Amino acid sequence: MNTNLIDVRHSVLERDEMKKRMTTVVVALCMLSLTACGTIVGGAVGAGSGAAIGAGTGYGAKKGALIGGGAGAAAGAVYDILR
């Protein structure tokens, strides 16, 4: 009887911890989408154009996407700050 009570309490604590973690993730994603829109869009556009340029020049789509994504995200961040 005593072990069942301990198991129930443990189960409730795990559920509460999971709720806290899920809430934290949802809030973090909402904040990121509201405050860093230019950074995210700049990174996506930069990665796409960098992959195309890298593939077209023979440099490699992967490397071009990495470089373009970084440059685009940086440009988007600057745009967000100055806007």
C-alpha positions as YAML, in Angstrom:
chain: A
units: angstrom
residues:
- id: 1
  name: MET
  ca: [0.00, 0.00, 0.00]
- id: 2
  name: ASN
  ca: [2.79, 2.40, 0.87]
- id: 3
  name: THR
  ca: [4.68, 1.75, -2.36]
- id: 4
  name: ASN
  ca: [1.61, 2.62, -4.44]
- id: 5
  name: LEU
  ca: [1.38, 5.99, -2.74]
- id: 6
  name: ILE
  ca: [5.05, 6.65, -3.47]
- id: 7
  name: ASP
  ca: [4.58, 5.63, -7.12]
- id: 8
  name: VAL
  ca: [1.60, 7.99, -7.49]
- id: 9
  name: ARG
  ca: [3.53, 10.91, -6.00]
- id: 10
  name: HIS
  ca: [6.49, 10.14, -8.25]
- id: 11
  name: SER
  ca: [4.18, 10.05, -11.27]
- id: 12
  name: VAL
  ca: [2.64, 13.41, -10.38]
- id: 13
  name: LEU
  ca: [6.08, 14.97, -9.94]
- id: 14
  name: GLU
  ca: [7.19, 13.68, -13.34]
- id: 15
  name: ARG
  ca: [4.05, 15.07, -14.96]
- id: 16
  name: ASP
  ca: [4.60, 18.49, -13.36]
- id: 17
  name: GLU
  ca: [8.22, 18.51, -14.52]
- id: 18
  name: MET
  ca: [7.16, 17.64, -18.06]
- id: 19
  name: LYS
  ca: [4.61, 20.49, -18.04]
- id: 20
  name: LYS
  ca: [7.31, 22.94, -16.95]
- id: 21
  name: ARG
  ca: [9.67, 21.81, -19.68]
- id: 22
  name: MET
  ca: [7.01, 21.95, -22.40]
- id: 23
  name: THR
  ca: [5.91, 25.40, -21.27]
- id: 24
  name: THR
  ca: [9.50, 26.60, -21.35]
- id: 25
  name: VAL
  ca: [10.01, 25.28, -24.87]
- id: 26
  name: VAL
  ca: [6.79, 26.87, -26.16]
- id: 27
  name: VAL
  ca: [7.57, 30.23, -24.58]
- id: 28
  name: ALA
  ca: [11.14, 30.18, -25.92]
- id: 29
  name: LEU
  ca: [9.96, 29.41, -29.45]
- id: 30
  name: CYS
  ca: [7.35, 32.17, -29.29]
- id: 31
  name: MET
  ca: [9.93, 34.68, -28.10]
- id: 32
  name: LEU
  ca: [12.37, 33.61, -30.79]
- id: 33
  name: SER
  ca: [9.78, 33.94, -33.53]
- id: 34
  name: LEU
  ca: [8.72, 37.40, -32.34]
- id: 35
  name: THR
  ca: [12.14, 38.92, -31.79]
- id: 36
  name: ALA
  ca: [14.37, 37.27, -34.36]
- id: 37
  name: CYS
  ca: [12.20, 37.20, -37.46]
- id: 38
  name: GLY
  ca: [14.76, 39.00, -39.62]
- id: 39
  name: THR
  ca: [17.54, 36.75, -38.41]
- id: 40
  name: ILE
  ca: [15.61, 33.58, -39.22]
- id: 41
  name: VAL
  ca: [14.46, 34.81, -42.64]
- id: 42
  name: GLY
  ca: [17.91, 36.16, -43.46]
- id: 43
  name: GLY
  ca: [19.49, 32.84, -42.54]
- id: 44
  name: ALA
  ca: [17.01, 30.90, -44.67]
- id: 45
  name: VAL
  ca: [17.40, 33.14, -47.70]
- id: 46
  name: GLY
  ca: [21.17, 33.20, -47.30]
- id: 47
  name: ALA
  ca: [21.37, 29.42, -47.03]
- id: 48
  name: GLY
  ca: [19.25, 28.93, -50.13]
- id: 49
  name: SER
  ca: [21.14, 31.42, -52.23]
- id: 50
  name: GLY
  ca: [24.50, 30.23, -50.90]
- id: 51
  name: ALA
  ca: [23.65, 26.63, -51.82]
- id: 52
  name: ALA
  ca: [22.67, 27.69, -55.32]
- id: 53
  name: ILE
  ca: [25.81, 29.77, -55.80]
- id: 54
  name: GLY
  ca: [28.02, 27.06, -54.30]
- id: 55
  name: ALA
  ca: [26.53, 24.38, -56.54]
- id: 56
  name: GLY
  ca: [26.79, 26.59, -59.62]
- id: 57
  name: THR
  ca: [30.42, 27.48, -59.07]
- id: 58
  name: GLY
  ca: [31.52, 23.97, -58.13]
- id: 59
  name: TYR
  ca: [32.37, 24.99, -54.58]
- id: 60
  name: GLY
  ca: [29.74, 22.67, -53.14]
- id: 61
  name: ALA
  ca: [26.16, 23.24, -52.07]
- id: 62
  name: LYS
  ca: [26.82, 22.29, -48.44]
- id: 63
  name: LYS
  ca: [29.64, 24.76, -47.94]
- id: 64
  name: GLY
  ca: [27.75, 27.46, -49.81]
- id: 65
  name: ALA
  ca: [24.67, 26.92, -47.68]
- id: 66
  name: LEU
  ca: [26.71, 27.14, -44.47]
- id: 67
  name: ILE
  ca: [28.45, 30.32, -45.51]
- id: 68
  name: GLY
  ca: [25.28, 31.88, -46.94]
- id: 69
  name: GLY
  ca: [23.25, 30.93, -43.90]
- id: 70
  name: GLY
  ca: [25.73, 32.55, -41.56]
- id: 71
  name: ALA
  ca: [26.02, 35.70, -43.63]
- id: 72
  name: GLY
  ca: [22.25, 35.92, -44.08]
- id: 73
  name: ALA
  ca: [21.58, 35.44, -40.37]
- id: 74
  name: ALA
  ca: [24.11, 38.13, -39.53]
- id: 75
  name: ALA
  ca: [22.55, 40.52, -42.03]
- id: 76
  name: GLY
  ca: [19.09, 39.73, -40.69]
- id: 77
  name: ALA
  ca: [20.23, 40.38, -37.13]
- id: 78
  name: VAL
  ca: [21.70, 43.74, -38.11]
- id: 79
  name: TYR
  ca: [18.46, 44.57, -39.90]
- id: 80
  name: ASP
  ca: [16.44, 43.68, -36.79]
- id: 81
  name: ILE
  ca: [18.67, 45.80, -34.56]
- id: 82
  name: LEU
  ca: [18.61, 48.86, -36.81]
- id: 83
  name: ARG
  ca: [14.95, 48.63, -37.72]
...
